[in-house]
Amino acid sequence: MEQEQLAKILEAHKLWLQGSADGVEADLISADLEDASLKGADLIGANLIGANLRSANLRSANLEGANLIGADLKGADLEGANLIGANLISADLEGANLIGANLISADLRGANLRYANLEGANLEDVNLGSANLKDVNLGSANLKGANLRRASLECANLRSADLEGADLRRANLRGASLEGANLKGANLDLSCWPLWCGSLGVKADEALVGQLLFHAFDLAKHSDVNIKTIAKMKKLINKSSPVIKHGI
């Protein structure tokens, strides 16, 4: 799409948002906007289903409530963009720049965010169920209450990320870096916990500590470990998580 035509659509959309009779809601379904300059553009509630936004400049753009289902945003620059409540189901955001972006309550189910940079982004209450987050940078990101069920977080950077109350059931955290991350109240049932130095320094609650201790205790019980050590572990488990018994 030519930049001149795009500018007219954006102006008409702006008038529509202001309630002007001359305004027209932006309909950019399947539009070819590759490499387009949309820096600071006002696209609140715009329809961008299946749009091609590869390498587009969307810095500080307002996409609150926009419909971006299946959109191609590979390599797009969305630094500081407002994506509150945006629909990004199955969108392709591989390698996209989302540093400091606001994605509160956005829907990213099944989205591809591999290699994307979301450092310091606000993803509170975001839905990332079954999303591809391999090698993603989520350092210092806010993921409070986020849905990450069945998400792939292999080799992801989650250093100092806030995952309080997040749902990580069946999530794959293999090779992920969790140093300094806050996992208090998070649900990690049936997930893959990274057993390497990258998971040191994690902040957890008693329930999670109890779960991890239980597995360590079970391993010790079936291995050649000193009986006194096992007894100490059992005491710690019962103290930290009395709910977890399972015959120990």
Buried (B, 14 or more C-beta within 10 A) or exposed (E): BEEEEBEEBBBBBBBBBEEEEEBEEBEBBEBEBBEBBBBEBBBBBBBBBBBBBBBBBBBBBBBBBBBBBBBBBBBBBBBBBBBBBBBBBBBBBBBBBBBBBBBBBBBBBBBBBBBBBBBBBBBBBBBBBBBBBBBBBBBBBBBBBBBBBBBBBBBBBBBBBBBBBBBBBBBBBBBBBBBBBBBBBBBBEEBBBBEEEBBEEBBBBEBBBBBBBBEBBBEBEEEEBEEEEBEEBBEBBBEBBEEBEEEB
